[in-house]
């Protein structure tokens, strides 16, 4: 007697891969999970602030693949505005750097799922995206490097020695390096931030540039009231009282 065919649908490899990535994203710890905030803002923020639309060709497909509900972030319009503004500021800083150093290296430490190389690829420069292992596992699955001049690395800025572990150029004879540190330092302890700035200053070749963002000191300890960050459980531990504080970690800054 012929057995009836099963009607159960077997998920395709692509569907299984997407489900795995979505599960990995859901398991991210508090601070790494904040990567979804800029991803959502870049994916859909242009509909609210068209004059700041960053034309991110990667963010919307990633958000769809992760099956993440971005409505909470998109309801937080001040944060969407801030993300789009700082994206433009970083793009402009990067473009200016690579105009001077077209064969130079850029590195995004704490990269999350951000893809600055789509805008800053000169055709000759090098780019490194680095973050914590759990984030880079997700990034490897979703945004594997597609050019020989791109690479991924695992790094924890809270641990001293990150510059050397990433294999970045150092010394007076080396080419300058552009370091992007976006949405990262405010989650570190003040002493850790001081060490990050000190390490950049001690190792970066002349002409290098560090582009970072910060929160005001009044925000420290108050992430729970932030419309987007509060839901992640992450906390702000470091903030600035004056911009001049950034230069106090080392005489080169």
Buried (B, 14 or more C-beta within 10 A) or exposed (E): EEEEEEEEEEEEEEEEBBEEBBEBBEEBEBBBBBBBBBBBBBBBBBEBBEEBBBEBEBBBEBBEBBEBEBEBBBEBBEBBBBBBBBBBEBBEBBEEBBEEBEEBBBBBBBBBBBBBBBBBBBEEBBBBBBBBEBBBBBBEBBBEBEEEBBBBBBBBBBEBEBBEBBEBBBEEEBBBBBBBBBBBBBBBEBEBBBBBBBBBBEBBBEBBBBBBBBBEBEBBEBBEEBBBBBBBEBBBBBBBEEEEBBEEBEEEE
